[in-house]
Amino acid sequence: MTVKKDLEKAVAAAEAAKGTYAAFSASTDDQGAQTMFDQMTQDMDRHIAQLNSRLSSTAENKLSNQQNS
């Protein structure tokens, strides 16, 4: 499997986890649990941004390497 495919799988998994945390937050009346799940959702936003950044830089590096060949 390629680095690109691995990163795409990681992004998809992070998006799924983010959705799960958001659903947990919405389905509980426990304020402490809501806060925890909301924070976890925000953490996943940061993780997804980092993964997408790495995915973009990997694609740019590949393009650059192809142009230099």
Summary of the structure (lengths in Angstrom):
residues: 69
radius of gyration: 16.5
end to end distance: 22.9
largest distance: 58.7
contacts: 165
relative contact order: 0.15
helix: 90%
strand: 0%
